[in-house]
Amino acid sequence: MDSTEPAKTDTPATSVGGTPPQPGRPPTGPRAKVRRRTLLLAALGLTAVTVTFAEIESRAGDDEPRKIVFTVPDGHARSVAFSPDGKTLVAGLSGVRGINSTLRSWNLAKGAATTPWPHQVEDVTKLAFSPDGRTLAVAGTLQVSLWNVAKPTGVALPIPTLDLAFAPNGKTMATGGRDGVARLWDLATGTVTDTLTPEGMTVVNAVAFSANGYILATGGDDRSDSPVRLWDLLDPLGDATLELPHGHGFKPLAFSPVGDLLATGGADGTVRVWETPETDTAVATLTGHTGPVTAVAFSPDGDTLATGSDDRTVRLWDTSSLDVVPVDTLTGQTDKVTSVAFSPDGRTVASGSLDGTVRLWPNR
């Protein structure tokens, strides 16, 4: 058991050099109605930037906009998350040039960018809101920053992290990193309560809690066939390993917010859905992506699964029927999709991409 102590600070993240962004080509399709807003950040010591808010015209017969596009001024949109009240969307960035904030947020009611966290300057690998919406956890290449949403102050947990997840009760957070260890943190004290070391796994790049919070799933490096491990947090004798086929590799995973379904995305472009605690055979194998699967997320009611891929698409699947044909394929992103998330009401899907955009799509 570790005894790592948090460091309270107003600037929990430190600068990490990133590579220049590789902007993609503008999306094809209907002409966009574009409004530009300039954020004046001089008071925060940052350079003024322009954030574009574009409302794409509806398809023929649609009663609502097909998609909304937020363009970050610099860098790649690595991770996206909705606040639990559905009013705010936050994107974590990487590859931002200079010492500028690697967080961007938008007021969804107004379609306008809000002031970013000025001291989050480290490349972001994952972000998530606590269930009560009071804390934004940001995983980075050097540490985890726990930001107070109401004001730009936070607590730093000094551990390089690739993925993180809050337990449903909001009291525990899990992290995974390049040292091949998953850690459980007591958020009241900011200390590690348990360390989990999956056998044969050199990197833990995905963690997820089950709906009841009793199981933690961990996944390994996509360059190997490291298995997905299910940790029974109440009874270690209940730990299990998913039997993934050779060549599946591994990227993301997600539990359904209701029921026992677990989705895993593979480097082979395949998504597998499991009904835990059964681990021998997937209940559904979803094919169609032509590149590695990079992101998976269930809708709040558990009936829809969104998957993102290096093939630049987002696919929506009906998990109530486990139909192997996607109900929709969302195109428009011009580079790899890195993150997907559902709004709290389940009506909207957000996707982040290396093309520097965050797109909102209606979930139908």
Rosetta blueprint (number, residue, H / E / L):
1 M L
2 D L
3 S L
4 T L
5 E L
6 P L
7 A E
8 K E
9 T E
10 D L
11 T L
12 P L
13 A L
14 T L
15 S L
16 V L
17 G L
18 G L
19 T L
20 P L
21 P L
22 Q L
23 P L
24 G L
25 R L
26 P L
27 P L
28 T L
29 G L
30 P L
31 R L
32 A E
33 K E
34 V E
35 R E
36 R E
37 R E
38 T E
39 L E
40 L L
41 L L
42 A H
43 A H
44 L H
45 G L
46 L L
47 T L
48 A L
49 V E
50 T E
51 V E
52 T E
53 F E
54 A E
55 E E
56 I E
57 E L
58 S L
59 R L
60 A L
61 G L
62 D L
63 D L
64 E L
65 P L
66 R L
67 K L
68 I E
69 V E
70 F E
71 T E
72 V L
73 P L
74 D L
75 G L
76 H E
77 A E
78 R E
79 S E
80 V E
81 A E
82 F E
83 S L
84 P L
85 D L
86 G L
87 K L
88 T E
89 L E
90 V E
91 A E
92 G E
93 L E
94 S E
95 G L
96 V L
97 R L
98 G L
99 I L
100 N L
101 S L
102 T L
103 L E
104 R E
105 S E
106 W E
107 N E
108 L L
109 A L
110 K L
111 G L
112 A E
113 A E
114 T E
115 T L
116 P L
117 W L
118 P L
119 H L
120 Q L
121 V L
122 E L
123 D L
124 V E
125 T E
126 K E
127 L E
128 A E
129 F E
130 S L
131 P L
132 D L
133 G L
134 R L
135 T E
136 L E
137 A E
138 V E
139 A E
140 G E
141 T L
142 L L
143 Q L
144 V E
145 S E
146 L E
147 W E
148 N E
149 V L
150 A L
151 K L
152 P L
153 T L
154 G E
155 V E
156 A E
157 L E
158 P L
159 I L
160 P L
161 T L
162 L L
163 D E
164 L E
165 A E
166 F E
167 A L
168 P L
169 N L
170 G L
171 K L
172 T E
173 M E
174 A E
175 T E
176 G E
177 G L
178 R L
179 D L
180 G L
181 V L
182 A E
183 R E
184 L E
185 W E
186 D E
187 L L
188 A L
189 T L
190 G L
191 T E
192 V E
193 T E
194 D E
195 T E
196 L E
197 T L
198 P L
199 E L
200 G L
201 M L
202 T L
203 V L
204 V E
205 N E
206 A E
207 V E
208 A E
209 F E
210 S L
211 A L
212 N L
213 G L
214 Y L
215 I E
216 L E
217 A E
218 T E
219 G E
220 G E
221 D L
222 D L
223 R L
224 S L
225 D L
226 S L
227 P L
228 V L
229 R E
230 L E
231 W E
232 D E
233 L L
234 L L
235 D L
236 P H
237 L H
238 G H
239 D L
240 A E
241 T E
242 L L
243 E L
244 L L
245 P L
246 H L
247 G L
248 H L
249 G L
250 F L
251 K L
252 P L
253 L E
254 A E
255 F E
256 S L
257 P L
258 V L
259 G L
260 D L
261 L E
262 L E
263 A E
264 T E
265 G E
266 G L
267 A L
268 D L
269 G L
270 T L
271 V E
272 R E
273 V E
274 W E
275 E E
276 T L
277 P L
278 E L
279 T L
280 D L
281 T L
282 A L
283 V L
284 A E
285 T E
286 L E
287 T L
288 G L
289 H L
290 T L
291 G L
292 P L
293 V E
294 T E
295 A E
296 V E
297 A E
298 F E
299 S L
300 P L
301 D L
302 G L
303 D L
304 T E
305 L E
306 A E
307 T E
308 G E
309 S E
310 D L
311 D L
312 R L
313 T L
314 V E
315 R E
316 L E
317 W E
318 D E
319 T L
320 S L
321 S L
322 L L
323 D L
324 V L
325 V L
326 P L
327 V L
328 D E
329 T E
330 L E
331 T L
332 G L
333 Q L
334 T L
335 D L
336 K L
337 V E
338 T E
339 S E
340 V E
341 A E
342 F E
343 S L
344 P L
345 D L
346 G L
347 R L
348 T E
349 V E
350 A E
351 S E
352 G E
353 S E
354 L L
355 D L
356 G L
357 T E
358 V E
359 R E
360 L E
361 W E
362 P E
363 N L
364 R L
